[in-house]
Amino acid sequence: MPNGHGGHVRFFSVGVLVIILAVNLVAYNKSGEAWVLYAGYALSALLGERFAHHLHRWSSEEYDGAYYSDAEKAGARKIYIVAAILYVIGAVVTWNFLTTK
């Protein structure tokens, strides 16, 4: 880990999902099979959720939330839930736009 404390790299899972979705988009454009399209919808929804987590809830979970009060953790959770819904909808709509022929 870069900071020497272990844990996860911020936005790593988002980057991995973007790469997987890019490969999925290329596979869909070449094959046109429905299961590739539907897998892309599921992956894009997961991408939206992971992006919301890394952007809005990451710092409140560092060190098991030791630096945040319960009210601050609850506020971060509410913002995360609303943002996750919006980001999932945005990611799925974007996937639909990219795969419409």
C-alpha positions as CSV (number, residue, x, y, z in Angstrom):
1,M,0.0,0.0,0.0
2,P,1.3,3.5,-0.8
3,N,0.6,4.8,2.7
4,G,2.0,1.8,4.4
5,H,-1.2,1.0,6.3
6,G,-2.7,-1.6,4.1
7,G,-6.2,-1.4,2.7
8,H,-7.6,-0.6,-0.7
9,V,-6.5,1.9,-3.3
10,R,-9.1,4.6,-3.9
11,F,-11.0,4.3,-7.2
12,F,-9.2,1.0,-8.1
13,S,-12.4,-1.0,-8.5
14,V,-13.9,1.9,-10.5
15,G,-10.9,1.7,-12.9
16,V,-11.2,-2.1,-13.2
17,L,-14.9,-1.8,-14.0
18,V,-14.3,0.8,-16.6
19,I,-11.7,-1.5,-18.3
20,I,-14.1,-4.5,-18.1
21,L,-16.9,-2.4,-19.6
22,A,-14.7,-1.2,-22.4
23,V,-13.9,-4.8,-23.3
24,N,-17.5,-5.7,-23.0
25,L,-18.5,-2.8,-25.3
26,V,-16.0,-4.0,-27.9
27,A,-17.3,-7.6,-27.5
28,Y,-20.8,-6.4,-28.0
29,N,-20.0,-4.4,-31.1
30,K,-18.3,-7.4,-32.6
31,S,-20.8,-10.1,-31.7
32,G,-24.1,-8.3,-31.0
33,E,-25.2,-11.0,-28.6
34,A,-27.9,-10.2,-26.1
35,W,-26.1,-11.7,-23.0
36,V,-23.1,-9.4,-23.6
37,L,-25.5,-6.4,-23.7
38,Y,-27.3,-7.5,-20.4
39,A,-24.0,-8.1,-18.7
40,G,-23.0,-4.6,-19.6
41,Y,-26.1,-3.3,-17.9
42,A,-25.2,-5.1,-14.7
43,L,-21.6,-4.0,-14.9
44,S,-22.6,-0.4,-15.5
45,A,-24.9,-0.4,-12.5
46,L,-22.1,-1.8,-10.4
47,L,-19.8,0.9,-11.7
48,G,-22.2,3.6,-10.6
49,E,-22.5,2.1,-7.1
50,R,-18.7,1.7,-6.7
51,F,-18.1,5.3,-8.0
52,A,-20.6,6.7,-5.4
53,H,-18.9,4.7,-2.6
54,H,-15.4,5.8,-3.5
55,L,-16.5,9.4,-4.0
56,H,-18.8,10.0,-1.1
57,R,-18.2,7.4,1.6
58,W,-14.5,6.5,1.3
59,S,-13.2,8.9,3.9
60,S,-15.8,8.2,6.5
61,E,-14.8,4.5,6.5
62,E,-11.1,5.1,6.8
63,Y,-9.7,3.6,10.0
64,D,-13.1,2.1,10.7
65,G,-14.7,5.5,10.9
66,A,-12.6,6.5,14.0
67,Y,-12.2,10.1,12.9
68,Y,-15.9,10.7,12.2
69,S,-18.8,11.1,14.6
70,D,-21.9,8.9,14.3
71,A,-23.8,11.9,12.9
72,E,-21.1,12.5,10.2
73,K,-21.1,8.8,9.3
74,A,-24.9,8.8,9.0
75,G,-24.7,12.0,6.8
76,A,-22.1,10.4,4.6
77,R,-24.3,7.3,4.3
78,K,-27.4,9.3,3.2
79,I,-25.4,11.2,0.6
80,Y,-23.9,7.9,-0.7
81,I,-27.4,6.3,-1.1
82,V,-28.8,9.3,-3.0
83,A,-25.6,9.6,-5.2
84,A,-25.5,5.8,-5.8
85,I,-29.1,5.9,-7.2
86,L,-28.2,8.8,-9.4
87,Y,-24.9,7.4,-10.6
88,V,-26.4,4.0,-11.3
89,I,-29.2,5.6,-13.4
90,G,-26.6,7.7,-15.2
91,A,-24.3,4.7,-15.9
92,V,-27.1,2.5,-17.2
93,V,-28.4,5.3,-19.4
94,T,-24.9,5.9,-20.7
95,W,-24.5,2.1,-21.4
96,N,-27.8,2.2,-23.3
97,F,-26.7,5.2,-25.3
98,L,-23.3,3.5,-26.2
99,T,-24.9,0.2,-27.3
100,T,-27.8,1.6,-29.3
101,K,-27.2,0.8,-32.9
